Amino acid sequence: MKHTDVIIVGAGPTGLLLAAELRLAGVRPLVLERQPRRRDTPKAGGLGGQILELLRYRGLLDRFEAACTGPVPPPRFPFGGVHLDFTRLADPPLHALPLPQQQLEGLLDEHAGELGADIRRGHQVIGLSQDDAAVTVDVRGPDGPYQVTASYLVGCDGARSRVRDWAGISFPGVTYPEVNRLAQVTLPDTVSVLGNGDLDVPGSGTIRAGFTRTENGLFGVGSSPGSPDVSLYTIEDESTEYDDDLPMTVSELQDSVHRVLGVRLPVGEATRLSRFTFKARQADSYRHGRILLAGDAAHLFPATGVALNAGLLDAVNLAWKLAADLHGGAPAGLLDTYHGERHLAGARTMLHTRAQVALRRGHDAAAEALRELFQELLADEEPLRRMGALVAGADIRYPMPGTGHHALAGAFAPDLILHTDQGLTSVAELMRPARPILLDLADRPELRQAARDWGQRVDIHTAKTDQRPADALLIRPDAHIAWAGDGAPGLREALSRWFGTPKP
């Protein structure tokens, strides 16, 4: 029976990025995917939020941006039937990268494969068990059934996760009785897109840009300068259970628009057609023994544009902790911090997506007043920035044990420009190998000496930077700050807490 370090069930974006991050950390992952090939059913239409910064820190963002065939839309995002409009800000707190999920999975597949990940498609997990030493998996592959064992298994197998069920992890929450349809389409010459984004439809008049609410649902339309496509969006209350693998058609979209607006909207070619229901569910635990969950297997959010960001950040948080455990250097309880940190992040995402449900689903005068007041508050820069950081997942401060921590502790490391003896570099460039770093910004030899015993696990760098935030930063492989300050005792305590007993 073959043994590997980590089995990943599911070769969607979360599973593929987890495999790549594990390979960066020197771990052997085996990815088992039941589908024989990557699915071409349109799902997510792009990436957004904090994961874009993380990809930049890994040196991957340019590669992903180069794969985009259409223009990047202006930073204006739907939020529960209103909009977060960052177009007037020079430095928006929320960005998006239009990249259909099929292309995204292709890029992540290439990246993981280049690093040596073993990805097996057409291999379905049909059962599993675990004990104190390993997880044993029964697999049905193209050449017949077989078994494989691993030290850990991660379920990245989506909303209907079999891994979650086999592990006995509950998945409480609600399913909202509504169906959402989202499309990127061209329009025939008979339909005009006006300068303000409104649509002029012959025989039906003008359909205004943005959201239109009727007694039958919600309709949305948006366009980007320079792009021939327009985005169409409908929400209707339905109890129909659709097969996720059954593609939506243009005819189904047009029927939905007609039911909501009472207008027969002519449509040309479609570059994206997707249909989904909204659920608000979060696993009680992201870990049961040697089985862990990530992505949609761990959480489902009742709003668009956040699930991929959350799932990919799960993967980055988990990978280095699994690797530390497998390499024998993990301090006690390190792997449990995966649940503590990412469940907290999931709860923050659940907070704002449930708020979107309240904004979106209300139909009476009080709900209209709530939406109007909310949009009015977002006219001010400070609440607009705060909402942007919340939706991006950039406001997360992972809890640090003890008291008296620096304000940066637990936060995503800022991308400081660094002056070193070798020339200019940056925090982002130092994070590309996905290793922990101690960044001495004040030429403090006693701090470097305090960290020397961890030299095999932590890379030590000395640099200067403008507007130094602290004398030194201890940065984890997931680019979050484990410690910031100026005292050697505090640094040694943080090194032990996150990177284990030192090896002189």
N, C-alpha and C positions, 0 to 999 in steps of 0.2 A: 504494500500500500504506500503510495507516494505521500510525502509530508512536505508542506511548504510553510512559510512564515504566517501569511495572512491570506485568507480567502475573501474575495469581494464578490458578493452576489449582485449582479446588475452592472451593465456596461453603459449606463447613461452618463451624463456629464459628471455627476458626483462620484460615481464609481471610478471613472477614468481619471479624474484629477486626483483622487485618493491613491490610485495605483502609481501615478507619476510622482506624487509627493513621497510615497513610501520608497520608491526607487532612488530618489534623491538622498534619502536617509539610509540607503544601503540595505533595504529590506526586500525580500522576494514575495511579491503579491501574485496571486492567481485570480484572474477575473473570470467568472463564469456567467455567461449571458445566454438565456434560453432562446432568444431570437437568432436565427442563422445569419442575419445581416442587419446592418443599421437600418432602423425604420425610417421611411420617408414621410410618415404622417406628420404634418406640421404641428408643432407644439409651441414651445417658447420662441419668441421672435427676436431675442437678443439678451444681452447682459446689461446689468445696471447696478450701481451702488458700489460698496466697498470692495467687491471682488475685482473690479477694474484696477484699483490701486494695488491689490495683492499680485495680480498678473503682471503689472508693471515692475513690482519688486522682484518678480521671478524672471524678468527679461522677456516675457511672452506677449506683452500688450501690442507691440509693433506687429508681430506675426498675426494676431487676431484682427487688428485694424486693417491690415493689408488684405484680409479675406473678405472684408465688407465690400459689396458691389454697389450699394446705394449710398446716398448722402446721409451723414449723421444728422438726425433731426434736431431742431432747437430744443434747449432744455425746458420743456414744458410737459408736465406729466399729469395724467388723470389721478384723481384721489377721491373716490367715493362719489362720483357725479359732479365734482368741481375740479379745479386744476391747481397744481403747484407750478407757478410760472416764474422761472428763474432767468428769463431772457434779459431782464434789466440788471442782473448782477454780473460783474466782471469775472467773478470766480464762483460759479454755481456749486453748491454742496452736493449735488446729485447729477450724475451723468449716465448716459445710456449708449450702448454700442449695438446697432442693429445687425444681428448675426443669427439667422435662422438656426434652430437647434440641430438640424441635420449637418450644417457646416460646422457648428460648434463641436459636435461630437466627433466629426472627422478630424478637426484640429487636435482635440484632446487625445483621440486615438493615436494619431501620429506622434504626439509628444510622449505619451506613455510608452508607445512601442519603441521610439528612439532611445528611451532610457532602459529598455529591456524588460518591460512588463509582459507577462504571459497572459494574453487575452484570448479566451476561447468562446467563440460564438456557436450557437446551436448546442450548448451544453446546459441542460436544465437540472437545477437542484430539486430533488424529489423527496429529500428527507435529511435531517441532521440530528445530531446528539452531541452533548458535551459532558466532560468530566473535569476534574481539577487540573488535568494536564493538557487537554487538547479538545478541539472540535472535530467531529467526524461527519463527513458530508457524503450522501449518496447522490450520484450524478447519472443522468441519462444523456449520453453523448451520441454523436453520429455513428460511432462504432460499437455502441452498446453501453450497458451500465458499468460503472466503476465507483470506487471509493477513494477519497483523498482526505487527509487530515491536515490540520493547521493549528498553530498556537492560538490564533484568534480568527473570528469571522465577522465581517461587517456587512450588514444588510443595506444595500443601496438599491433595493428592488421596488421602490415606488410606493404609491398610495395603498395598493392592495398587497403589501409586503407579506409573503409567506414566511420569511425569516422572522418577522415580528410576531406572527402567530405561533410559529414553532417555539419561539423563545418564551411565550406566555406573557409578553409585554402588552399591557392594555393601551388603547388608543382612543381616549375619550374625546368627546366634542360633538359638533352638530354638522349636519348637511343642510344648506339653505335651499329652499324649493325654487331654484331659478336656474336658467340655462343662459350662458353667455356665448355669444358668437363674435369672433374677431376675424377681420379680413384685411389684406392689402390687395387692392384691385386697381386696374385702370378703368377709366370711364370712357364711354363712346363720345364722339364729337358732338352729339346732340346735348350732352350735359356739360355745362360750363362751370369751371371753378373760378369764382370771382376773386378779386384782389384781397378781400378780407377772409377768404377761406370758405365762404358760403357756396352752396351748390345751386345752380339755376337749372331746374328740371322742367322740360317742356310739358305743359299740361298740368303741372303740379305746383308751380311756383318756386319759391326759394326755400331751401333747407339751410338753416343757419349753421355755421361752424360751431364746434363744441358739442355740448350735450343738450338734447331735447327730451323732456320728460312728458309722457302721455299717460293716460289711464291704463294703457296696455303694456307699458314698460319704459325702457330708456334706450335712446338712440344716440350714437356719437359719431362724428365725422371730423377728420383732421387731415391736413396736407402739409407737405414740407416743400419749401422753395427749391426748385431744381429737380424735383422728383416727379415722375409721371404718375406715381401711385398715390392713392388716397387710402386712409385707414377708415374702416367702417366697423361699428361696434353696436351690438344690441344686447339687451338683457330682458328676458321675459320670465315670469313665474311659470314654471313647468315642473311636473313630477316625473317626466320621462327619464328612464335610465338608458343612456346611450352607450354603445360600445366604443371605448376609447380608440380602438384600432380601426373603426369605420370612419373614413374621411368625410368631412362636411363638403357639400357641393355648393356651387354658385346658386343653384335654384333654391336650396334650403336657406341660404343667406337672404336672397331676395324675398322669399316668403316671410321670413322673420321681420325684415324691414317693413314689409307691407302690413303685417299685423300690428307693429308698434306705431308706425307713422301714418298708415293708410295711403302710402305712396308706392307705386311700382317704379323702383329705381333701376334704370338700365345699368348694367355692369359689363365691362369688357373682360380682360384676362385677369386671373387671380394669381398672385405670387405667394399668397398665404391664406389659408382657410383653416380655422381651428374653432373647436367647440369645447366648452368645459363647464363643469358645475363648481360651485364654491363650497368648500368645507373648512371648518375651523376645528382642527384636531391636533393634539400634541401628545406624543408618547409619554406615559408616566415616567419612564426611565429610558435613557439612551443606551443603557448597558445592563445586560443580565449575564453575569459570569464572564465567559469568553466570547460572548456574542454582543455586538454593538450595532447601532442603527445610525444612519446619516441620510440627509436629504428628505425626500418625500416620505420615506419609510418612517421618519421620526416626526414630521410635522407637515401639516397642510394649512395654507393660509387663504382666507376669503377675499383675496384681491390679486390683481395681476402684477407682474413685474418684480416680485420679491422672492419667489420660491427658489430660482436658480442661484441668486446671490446667497441666500441662506444655506442651501445645500452645499455649494462649493466652499463656503467658509467653514462649514462643518468638517469637510474633508481636510482642509489645511490645518485646522485645530487638532484633529485626531491623529494625523499621520506621524508627527514627530513624537507624540506621546507613546503610540504603539511601538515606534522604532526604539525609543529609549528603554521601554520594557523588554523588548526582544534582545537588545544589545546588553542587557544586564546593568544598565546604569540608572534606571529610573528610581527616584525616591518613593517611599511608601505613599500610596494614594494618588500618584500623578495621573494614572489613567482615569481615576474617578473624577478628576477635574474636567474631563471632557464633557460629562453630563452636566456638571455644575455650571460650566461656562456657556456651553451652547444651548442648554435648556433655558438659561437666563436670556440669551440672545433671541431664542425662539419666542419667549414670552413677550419681549419688546416688539418683535415683528407682529405677534398676535394682537398686541394692544392696538397698534395703528391700523391693522387690517380689519379688526372688528369695529373700530371707529368708522372705517369706510363703509362697512355694512350699514351702520346707523345712518350715515349721511346718504347712502345710496337708496335704501329701501323705504324710507319714509315718504308718504304720499300726501299727507295732510298739510294744513297751513303751518303748523308748528315745525314740521320737517323742512318746509321751504324757508322758514325763518332761520333755522339752524344752518342750512347751507349758505344762506345769504350772509349771516354773521361770520361764519367760518371764512368765507371768501374775503370778507372785509378785513378780518384780522391778518390775513396773508398779504395784504397790501403793505404791511410794515416789514422791514427787512429782518429784524431779529426773530420774530416767530416764523417767518418764511425759511430762514436758515436753519432754525431748530427743527422744523418739520422735514427739511431736506436731509439733515443728518440722521434723523430717526428712520426715514424710509430707506436711506442708503445703508443703514447698519453701521454708520460711522460714529455713532454716539455711545457705543458699547464701552464700558469700563469693566473688565473682568474683575471679580472680587479678589483682593489680595489678603491673605491671612495676617492677623495682627493689626496694629494701629500705627498712626503717624506716617503714612505713606506719602510720597511725593505725589503731586497732582497728576503726573503723567503715568503713574503705576497702573497697569491694567489696560492702558490705552494703546491704540495703534501708533507705532513709532512714526514721528514726522520725518519727511524726506529731507534731511538737512544736507546742505552742500558742505563737503568736508575738504579741508586743506591738509594733505599729508606730505611726508617726505617724498612720496612717489608722484605727487601731483594732485589734481582735483579728482574727487570721487563723490559719492553720495551714499546715504543709507540704503537707498533702493539697490544700488550696485552691489553693496556688501551683502545684501540679503539673497542674492541670486542662488547661491549654493544651498539655501534653506538650512543653514547652521546657526546656532546661537552665537551672538557676539557681545563682547564687552567693549563699549566705545568710550575710551578715555578722552574727554574733551578739554581737560584742564592740565594735562601733563602731570598726572598724579602717580608717581612710581609706586607709592604704597598701595594704591588700588590695583595696579597691575600685579604687584607682588602678591596681594591677597588672592587674586584669581589664578595664580600660576599653577596651583595644584589641579585645577580644572582645565588645563591647557589642551588636553586631548579631546575635550568635549565642547569647549567654548573658544572661539577665535577672538583674540585680543587685538584691538586696533587703537592707535593714538592719532588724534586729529584735532584740528581747530575749526571752529565754525563761528559765523556771525550770530549774535544773539543766542549764546549758549543757554539751553534750557536747564542744564544741571551739569555738575562736574563730570558725571559718568552716567551712561545708560547701559543696562543689561537687557538685551533684546532677544526674545525667544524666536525659534524658527518660523513661527506664524506671524512674525513682525509685531507682536505685542510686547510692551515693556514690562519686564518682570521686576525691575528695580530701577530707581533713579535717585541719585543723591551724591554724597561726598564722603561717607564714612566707611572704612574698611570692615568693621564688624557687621554693619547692615548688609554690605555686599556679600560677605561670606555666608551670612544667613540665607540670603536670597539664592545664592548659587547652590547651597545644599538643598534648599526647598524645591528648586526646579530641576536641578541637574545631578542630584544625588551626592553620595559620599565621595570626596575628592580622591584622586589617584595621583600621588606624588610622582 
